[in-house]
């Protein structure tokens, strides 16, 4: 029997232009737009473009406002920007962003290194950031960094991450992303935390941000799919890392996640050959290889015999 129903969809947010480039030597705004153009050609329709944070802390993203002006050539893409406080949110909405990500670290050690305040202090700012974003007609996502582990404090108690989500909901957050900032999560731990989080956030959109630091990124992504997560972050070529989390390395690679998703019968909107072209162009611009295995080996349909 034939069916006309569409296959299930995996929503992939491409984070290379922000999370991927934040730990790299600065490149020009035009070079960033070149990478973004290749990503859009490959099918990216949801892109984390930059962050509005201190240019002294993250010099690679000091051109956030200039980059925002260049994004207007792709009106059908959903753009988001990360902020670390109220002033960053004000700058982001002034630049035209309407999907704002506010980061709250679940661990005090990382929170102090990342934004110079404790987790509690970061949580207290949620309602003020919400007000800035809502006044501009936007939506606020809270990214819970170090949701599983912190490079300074060790394992993050699941109850702490769960309570941060509950507090942020009370503060007005629209959606959440649980971030494996230093790439330590495994499938079982991912599933357990998702279950705990959903109990305090029923019906709330929750995504997952994974790093492949210890080689478990795609396995954990698969576990997320089995746990009915429909939104995952990924970075072209596996580019990325957190400058405030010692030992953190690249995100899961967009092309590898798409390769897996398509084999599972999931629709992503991406075209794999286009992603490989975007990865090669990113390597050219950055002047070195990216960690993605698929980028090195190519799609199996074109692999040498």
N, C-alpha and C positions, 0 to 999 in steps of 0.2 A: 504494500500500500504506500502511495506517495503522500508526502505532506508538504505544505507550503510554509510551515512555521519557521521562523528564523532561529539559528542556533543561539545558545546562550552567549552573552557578551561579557568580556572582561574589559573593564575600563582601566587603561594604563595611563598614568600621569608621567610624562617625560620630565625628569628633573635634572638632566645634564646641564642645561644652561645656568642653573643656580647651584644645586648641591654638587654637581660634577665639577664646575669651574672654580668654586670658592677656594679650593685648596691648591689651585694651580697658579703659576706666575701670571700676572695680568696680561690679557690680550685685548686688542682694540674692540670697540663697539661694533665696527663693521665685520670683524672676524666672528664675533658672537652671532650677529645677524646672518652671516653665511652659514654657520652651523644650524641655526634655527630654520633657515630656508630649506636645507636638506632634510631636516626632521619633518617639516610640514609636507614636503613632497612625498615623504615616506608614509604619511598618514597621521602624524601626530595632530590631535585636535584638543589636547589638554596639556599645557606646558607650564611648568614652574620656571618663570623667566629670570628672576633675580631676587635679591633681598635688599631691603632698605635698613641697613645697619651702619654702624660706624665705619667709614672708609679706612680709618686707621686700623681697625680690627680685621677687616676683610677687604684689603685693597683691590682684590680681583673683581669685586662687584661695586666699585666706587662710581661706576657710570650708570647706575640704576635708572635715573631719570632720563638720560639720553637714550638708553636702550628702550625704555618704554615708548618713547616717541617713534622709534623705528618699527615697533610691533603693529602699528596701525595698518600696515600693508596686508595683514592677514586677519580680516575681521571675523572669520568663521572659527577662530581658535579661542578656546577658553584659556585665558592667561591668569596666573596667580603669582603672588609675591610673598616672600617671608618677611616678617618683622619681629623685632625683639622688645618692642615697647610702644607706648602711645605715640611718641613723635614719629617713629618709623611708620606706624599705621597712617598717620596724617600725611606723611610724604608719599606713601604708596597710593592712597586714594586721590591725592592731588595729581599724581602722574597718570591716573586713569585706571588703575586696577580696582576691580570689584570683588575679586576672590582673594582674601587675605588670610595668610597662615601666621598664627602667633605661636611661638614655641615656648613650652613650659617643660623644663627638665624634671623628670620624676626624682632625680637624685640631687641633693644639695651640692655635692662636689662638682658635678658637671654644670649645674646651674650657675654657680659662682664663677667657674672658668669661662662659661659661654656668654653670659649676659651680666655678670657682676652682681647678682642678687640671689637670694635663697629661693627655693621652690615656693614657699609661702608668699614671699614678696611678689614673685611672678604671677601667682594665682590671684592675688589681690588686684592686679591690674586688668584682669580679664573683662570685668564690666566696663571699664573705661575704654578699652580697645574695641569692645563690642559697640559702644556708643558711636565711636568715630566711624566704624565700618557701616553700621546701620544708617547713620545720617547720610552717607553717600550712596545708599541703596545697595550695599554689598552684603556678603555673607562672611562669617568668620569661622575658620577652621583652627582648632587647637591641635598642634602637633605635640604629642607627649614624647619628648626625647628620653633616651636611656630607659625606655619602658621595661626592659628586661634586665639590663646590666649597665653599670657605670664604671669607667676606667679608674675612678678615684675611690668610690664607695663600695664597689663590688656588686653583688646581686641586689637588684631592686625588689623588695617584697611585693608580690602581686597585689596585696591589699592597698599598698601605697599608690600604685598606678591606677587601680580601680577608683580609689577615693579622689584622685586628681581629676579623673574624668567626671565623676559625680559633681565635684565642686565647679568645674568649668561649665557643666550643663546649667547649674544654678546661676552661674554668672552670665549666661546667655549665648554660649557657643552653639554654632549650628551643626558642626560635624567634627570628627576627630580622625587623627592618624596616629597609630602606635608605631614608634620608630625604634628599630633595633640599631641604635647609633653606632655601636662598635662591633657589630656582626658576630654576636655570640649565640643568638637564638637557634633552637632546634625545633623540629616539627611538634613534638609533644608539648614543649613549653609555650609555643605559639598558640596552639589550640586551647590550652588551659587558660591563658590570659584572655584570649578572645571570649571564651565562655564567661569568665568572671566579669569582664567589661560589659558585655551585653546585658548582664543582669541589672546593672545600674544605669544602662543607656538603651532601654528597649526601643526599637524603631529608629534609632539614630544612625546616620551613615558613618561607618567606621572603616577606614582604610589601613593599609599596612605599608611601612617603609622598611626595606630590608637591605642590609649590606652583605657582601659575600666574603668578608674578611677571613673566615675560617672554613669556607667552602660549603656552607650549609644554606646559602641563600635561596637557591632554586628549590631545594627540598622543602624549605620552610614556605616558599611561595606556593608550592603544590599543596602543602598542608592548609594554607590559608584558603585556597580554592575549595578544598574539601570541607572547610568550615563555613562555606557560603560567603566568603569575602569576595566582593565584586569589583574592588578597586585596589590596585597596587601601584606603588611608585617604582620607577626603573630609570636607569641612566644609560645613554648611548655609549656602547663600548665598555660598560662597567666603570666608567669614569666616576671619580668622587672620593670623598673622605671628609671628616670633620676636623678643622684646624684646632678645635678645642677639646678633642678627645684623642689622647695619645694612642697610637696603634690602629686607629680606624682606617680602613681602606675602602676600596670602591663599592659602589652600589651594585645590586644585581643588574645585569646588562639588559637593556631593552630588547635587543634582537634575540637574546637567549630566552627571555620570558615569552616573547612572541612565538618563537620556534616551538616552545613547549605548549603554549596555549592553542596554537593552530593544530597541533597533533592531538590535542584533547577535544577538538571540535568546537573551540570557543572562537567567537568573532572578536577581533581587536580593532579593526579599521586600519591596521598597519600592513604594508607590503614589505616582505622580508628583504628582497633585493634592494629596495630603496633604503632600508635601515642599514644594510651593509655598506651602501654607498655613503650614507651619512657618517657611519663609523670611520670609513677610510678618510673622508674629508676632515673629520675631527682630528684624526691622527696627523694628517698633513699640517693642519693649523697649529697643533700643539707641539709638533716636531718629535714625536715618539710614539711607541706602540701603546695601545690600550689593553687592559687585561682580559677582554672577552675571548673565550675559546672559539665561539662561533665566528667571530670576526677574523680570526686566524685561519680557521678551517673551511669556512664557507658552508652554504646550505648543502645538505646531503645530495640533493638532486644534481649538484654541480661538482661534487667531490671527485677527485681523480680516482680512476679505477686501479 
